Amino acid sequence: MLSKLQHLVLLAVIALVVPSVFTHPVVAYLSTLLSLFFIAWNKKNGLLLLFIYFPIRPFLLELNPGFKLMGDCLLIVLFLAALYGFIRDRGSWKTYAFTGFILLFCLVGTIAAFQTGVGLSAIIFQNRAYLITFLILFIVGQWKMNKEDIRYFLQLSIVMGSILSVHGIIEYLFSRTFLVPEAWTNWNLSSVNEMRVYGLTANPNVLGTYLSICLFITLYVLSVAKRWRILYVLASILMLGTLCLTYSRGSILAFGIAFIVYVLWKRAWKMGAGLILSIVLGLFLIYYPAGIAREEIDAHTISDGHMPDVPQEEVEPDSAPPPNERSSAFSNRFKEIFSDDIIEKSSQWGRLYVVFKGLDIYLMNPVVGTGFGTFGDSATLSYGTPIAERYQLPDRMYSDNQYIQLLVQTGTLGTVSVLAFVVAIFIITWKRRKDPVAPVLFCLTLATLLMALFYNVLEEKILTLYFYSVLGYFLTKERTPHSLEK
């Protein structure tokens, strides 16, 4: 009989490793089917598999396009398994009644999209983007999580965060030419983004979000752990240094504020001290040395004539900042937020432009908006928008601001629905504020609200995966207390 860890390792090998080695899509499809068969013996391991799959999903898709539906299939099967428990326990529906606000939001966006002329494929695509990780809430909420389950969840997040951090540093040192898919090496990035670590998530902001969550978990475990403390210290330093290399201002600001709130709420001074230690050592052991090492590697590569696909005479020695400027790039990224030049550019064709343009469109469609697939969401990127010509919009524009996207696409009704969902979470959290999980849920919700100023958070799979998992765990009526909560 396999232990839980052995079962999880075997499941990960079947689901992720085999299709990565044998890259025909059919192999991935068969691995998915076999994985669904295996999780029948341990559904919680199927849930843990999602926390391995989603953080590296973009990388897996580059290796094998057949990975595309794996997460959806796992979530749907796990949801159907949990649904049986809900049917038997009718009283549990009252606990989750407030989640209907999210369904109302999707209904408003769908109806408005049909009225605007959005295609059925785009509407289904966008509803899937919002709802697929939403199922996690009910999956976790229906199962009884014990001490061992929580320990596996926390340790898996720390391990995955460490792996992505190591890969991110390697990517940074070798200028995205080693251990990344060839397509990623050939990305045509601006000089600013070229310096950022994209990682296996293929997005510096998503990687920043993920590492922020994993760093919080690591510091939490470090504050209560009695063994392996040095490993948790090293992991936190590694994650903090790599987080700085993503230059993800939104993630750092949002989770930084949320972390401070958590420390003050719980009086978790050990976690606060751990964060300060991680910041100091992360900067001086990871961030600054990585910048110096990259300069040396780049200089050596240019001097040896190994610049790929770039004629030597076209290489501009001054295009990359010198070491002293590179070391201060992190602080400069935050100073730029309020610079006149950045604000002017943003107003002309950036985030502020999107906000101002969105407000104009909202005022013309104030009740239910223009619908999904019309303004800056994933469906717009994939299918275009039918209102581009009417409002002089780029055909495939991404908003990078959840609030303006809600207003434009779902109007007042859809926005109020999402707001009601958030308010309900705060009310429930306050009523159960003595619950050890309440501060975690509150601070994670706060971080999500702050990040919504910079990203379309409802579509971000990693953040919603953790958010809905914590919410589902918090709502579980018969949660078994464990030592970490004490």
Beta strands, then each sheet from edge to edge (+ up, - down):
end
